[in-house]
């Protein structure tokens, strides 16, 4: 997979890809991340990427020209499966979306700033709009990092057996069951006996029941899906 990230603040986005699972995925060449600074695609002296909104009102708008230049130069090199715009008014990111995107080849992610982008960018270039939740961030960069993390860890070969995504919360619309590690007793607080029994079929049944219990307590909405 290849992900091209278009941003005015590439420095805000670098560190998530320089550690742990994402770093290893890049090293193993299971994913390549390319940052494109929108200011490199401006034609004006001040490298200006935003301007006042027509009709008046507070907040600047990202201009179409540098975004067009950047996206068009990328599209001239290769075909893209999706051109994603990170925005609070997009579809809310779910595990289903992450699963789906993890099967794609080439993605572009555009990070919004200020009030957002000129609507014509959304109308003519963007194929998908994604939000990471009903709250507003100062820009799309942190949202893009969340999307990339959720997607990349699902690419086959990125996670080892021990870190397998199959037992994650949401993978089957259920939250994951409680987990424990050594010691088996701490300050009198005990690990459930069943987990120490070595009886794998029984442990599986217990985990399934705990998943259901946890989901109905914390996220009953998931059980309606
Ligand atoms: N940009 C600002 N807020 C955002 C959000 N919640 N999701 C995606 N992009 C954003």
Boltz pocket constraint, residues with backbone or C-beta under 6 A from the ligand:
constraints:
  - pocket:
      binder: B
      contacts: [[A, 86], [A, 87], [A, 88], [A, 112], [A, 130], [A, 131], [A, 132], [A, 133], [A, 134], [A, 135], [A, 136], [A, 137], [A, 138], [A, 139], [A, 140], [A, 143]]
      max_distance: 6.0
